[in-house]
């Protein structure tokens, strides 16, 4: 906030305005940053998506991808990782809380040259996450790497939908078929034509009929129910 006496003289007012601007608060990279959300930058990603950061706008970035937010600190040998040909890693250490480290970012190529080209960047510890002051790459395809995780394979899930801990889940729509047939209701005693599951494909199923989704847990009194002559019930809980 600027405190002072307003001057009538236009020249003095101009100088007073300059004084006000000179004490404005500096930007904080822990609050003023651009988000990067691209799991293909993961070191574990070996496809040839060919990310390239030669057009990257210089400035502070925060990585929010579920693949991980940390830039690798070991040489990525052989290239062709992180969705690019020459994978960029951090030849340095992460700073303590609220501190900034000046580090070298190295691009490792497919000839096992760990630092085929290098860049001067910065990293700040924002007490819970990191921000990186990045610069554009000199050539393509080169890209900065972040994290080591990958999306869960199709049909598997985890708390983050990324590795680790991916497991098969029958509740995923891709892992089960739907059965929408109200005639399977215990209240239906019409057996013409009778339903028969002898040709049913083994696997997981989800009933979606408005008649109900729960298999009965008590023996049907009348055998001619559920649209068949031998209704199947669940002896269990």
Beta strands, then each sheet from edge to edge (+ up, - down):
strand 1: 34-36
strand 2: 59-63
strand 3: 86-91
strand 4: 100-108
strand 5: 117-125
strand 6: 130-134
strand 7: 142-144
strand 8: 156-157
strand 9: 167-168
strand 10: 177-179
strand 11: 205-207
sheet 1: 1+ 2+ 6- 5+ 4- 3+ 7+
sheet 2: 8+ 9-
sheet 3: 10+ 11+
end
